[in-house]
Amino acid sequence: MNPVTSLDLAPLADDLHRLDTALRGAVDHQDRFLAEVGSHLLSAGGKRVRSTLAIVASYAASGTDRPASEQAITGGVACELVHLGSLYHDDVIDEADTRRGVPSVNARWSNIVAILAGDYLLARASSLAASLGSDVAGLLATTIADLCGGQVAELQHLFDVTRSEEQYYSAIDGKTAALFATSCRIGGMVAGAPAPTLDALERFGRHVGMCFQIVDDCLDITGSDATLGKTAGQDLLEGIYTLPVIYALRDSPELHAGLGKPLALSELDAVRTQVVSAGTVEAARGVAIDHATKAFEALRGAGGLDPSVVEALTGFADGLVARER
């Protein structure tokens, strides 16, 4: 389920159409090849979660009686392009063959093309952020650095059976939650929200991002190639031990002995079954639910927010926990 569909807000459907048009315009280029590569994953779909959060955060600060401003659309596009650029780079790091059910850019063309196209998307995001003012540009630049820091933190613990919860949380806070938080803050910034409201929106986004990533990591254990649009269990193959695996390693000497080194593809299903049978996927989902609850609390404790939007965002966070793909 796409959690965006839970956001029953009057102007949102038309604003998401505007967003999609703006996204396609942002990646267009006079060089037809660069335009094709830059739009490859955009054309494959995606939930547009981060860009939607920027738009809805602007509603929260200014109401839903009118369409989102052009600045809110631009902020949403900038955040989405950062996400897309990071996916291009991630697929090179992971040597991934597919993304969103289509060949990854690196698989279809080459690693070099994927890296340069990812750089192009990040540059376009930075240019759009600069058009919104130095505060937005500085925030997005800091967030890109946070994404890199989170990814590096993760790479430092590949095949590490002693990886701690704290190390896992620190990595996903950087590589995922930071951009969720920034998307929400930018939506409030372009709507002219005061600092306490911006802080509340940012806290909401950070907790939602943590929830999103933990659920994603659970789905990597329980999902299928068809539902995920990529290889299920890819994290285990790459030696990325996520929260359910960290929990399972504590109580399973057999799993502890089997991990810590590259797995053969033929071993993958048995390891995933071990993790699921340990009950740790549900334990990890409990942590995701806790972050969703903290996200609600961040908004409900803030003043100056549209109550109907706060309720819609509550349903959105619930949808993140319940999603199955």
GIKA-V906524 format. One record per pair of residues at least 24 apart in sequence whose C-alpha atoms are under 6 Angstrom apart, sorted by sequence separation. I is the first residue (numbers start at 1). J is the second residue. D is the distance in Angstrom with one decimal. If there is no record, write none. Layout:
[[I:J:D] [I:J:D]]
This chain:
[[150:174:4.1] [151:175:5.7] [181:205:3.9] [51:76:3.9] [150:175:4.4] [180:205:4.9] [181:206:4.5] [292:317:5.7] [88:114:5.6] [89:115:5.7] [180:206:5.8] [237:263:5.8] [147:174:5.1] [248:275:5.9] [51:79:5.9] [146:174:4.9] [147:175:4.1] [51:80:5.4] [177:206:4.8] [180:209:5.3] [88:118:5.3] [177:209:3.9] [248:280:6.0] [85:118:4.1] [176:209:5.9] [177:210:5.3] [247:280:5.9] [85:121:5.2] [244:280:4.9] [85:122:5.6] [244:281:5.0] [81:121:5.6] [82:122:5.3] [244:284:5.6] [81:125:5.5] [78:125:4.2] [78:128:5.9] [221:272:5.7] [19:73:5.8] [23:77:5.7] [11:67:5.5] [218:281:5.8] [214:288:6.0] [211:288:4.4] [38:117:5.8] [159:239:4.2] [211:291:5.6] [158:239:4.8] [158:240:5.4] [207:291:5.1] [207:295:5.3] [204:295:4.4] [204:298:5.5] [228:325:5.6] [200:298:5.4] [227:325:5.6] [161:260:5.6] [200:299:6.0] [160:260:5.7] [159:260:4.5] [159:261:5.7] [72:187:5.8] [57:184:5.3] [61:188:5.9] [101:229:4.1] [54:183:4.7] [58:187:4.4] [100:229:4.6] [50:180:5.8] [54:184:4.9] [57:187:4.8] [58:188:5.0] [99:229:5.9] [53:184:5.7] [57:188:5.6] [99:230:5.5] [55:187:5.8] [61:193:5.9] [98:230:5.4] [50:183:5.9] [54:187:4.3] [58:191:5.4] [63:306:5.7] [61:305:5.3] [60:305:5.1] [60:306:5.0] [60:309:5.4] [7:312:5.4] [6:316:5.7] [3:316:5.7] [3:319:4.8] [3:320:5.8] [1:323:5.1]]
